[in-house]
Amino acid sequence: MKFKVRILAIFLIAMFSIQSTISFGDDSLETVQLTLVITSDEINLTAVKQVERGINSFEAIGQLVVMEAKETDWGPQIMSLGGVEAIGNTYWALYVNGSMSIVGAKDVILLTDTFIRLNLEAF
């Protein structure tokens, strides 16, 4: 009997000591829905994903598609998406919720559900 009580006491002490490490889901991250469309002559991709609210679109795009970028004085410039490179007089144009973005992908912060289109265009 004493042995069972000791085991029960040890079990209860252990449970109360690790209670702070147990998560019950109330501290989950807020998310927003990102809809990403990538279009060119060589690729046509549509993806929808829940991403962390407050993340920048550059990071979110990198979670959905293989991307290569080069650093510039104005921030990263997307050079390749899904293996399709912007070469010569082409570039990946960024559209956010239907309008061409006036800032780079790293400066587009996802606070609400967002529709992003990256289209390979010529200048």
Secondary structure by P-SEA (a helix, b strand, c coil): caaaaaaaaaaaaaaaaacccccccccbbbbbbbbbbbbcccbbbbbbbbccccccaaaaaaaccbbbbbbcccccccccccccccccccccccccccccccccccccccccbbbbbbbbccc
